[in-house]
Amino acid sequence: IFGQSRFYLIEALLGRYRAADASIYSLHPEFITIESAVGDRTGEAEITVSPDLYKSSLFPLGEPTYESVRVPIQTLDAIVASLSISGRGLLKLDVQFAEHLVLAGAANFLKQVDTIFIEVSMDRQVPGAKTFLEMMILLQGLGFRYFDQAGTWREPGTGRLLQADAIFIRSG
């Protein structure tokens, strides 16, 4: 569908994901991969690593089976500048409760973005994280409006909505 597009995959635990299952990388050798966390600053950060990797987060999660490791962290603005990324695009964010930190480090890059797919939580899952309502207000302030949702995660048993992949598009 997007034959002329470039795909940048930024993942703090890229080496661990490749060790667990390298198939996505061999199927798509054209993907540009960057092993780094993304946030509101550049340097090093501590990341809480879940055994399945999927629930790993920049926020402490208080799980005794999770380990904590130091990883490089960059802003999206720094990554975009270092790779000379140009043109219009779509941004997909799923960083386990730290989406607002990524957006804080992307002020310049967001000028190139027309659509944002972003994981949002209905309630505050960990201290310092933002709720869906707070993210909606933040994104409106950055020039994006809520458009739709692309998937949901519900509490087993009750069906209560916990998280969703929300789609925001540039206003105007």
PyMOL commands that set and color helices and strands:
alter all, ss='L'
color gray80, all
select helices_A, chain A and resi 14-20+23-27+76-83+99-104+109-112+132-141
alter helices_A, ss='H'
color red, helices_A
select strands_A, chain A and resi 8-10+32-34+37-38+43-49+67-74+89-93+113-121+144-154+161-170
alter strands_A, ss='S'
color yellow, strands_A
deselect
rebuild
show_as cartoon
